[in-house]
Amino acid sequence: MQTVFELFTEHQFDLSEIAKIRIRTVEEVEKLLDATRESLHTSLLRRQNNSD
């Protein structure tokens, strides 16, 4: 997940380019990116709740 997220955010590759790089389907890459976003969101919410 981290690699897909990094390729998307840091290197500005699109989903089809990442799919080729990672030898995955675009759908698999999209699911990984969605899972990463959800994980980050959950992590940030937990950190915010713990700091209150």
Secondary structure, 3 states (H helix, E strand, C coil): CHHHHHHHHCCCCCHHHHHHHHCCCHHHHHHHHHHHHHHHHHHHHHHHHHHC
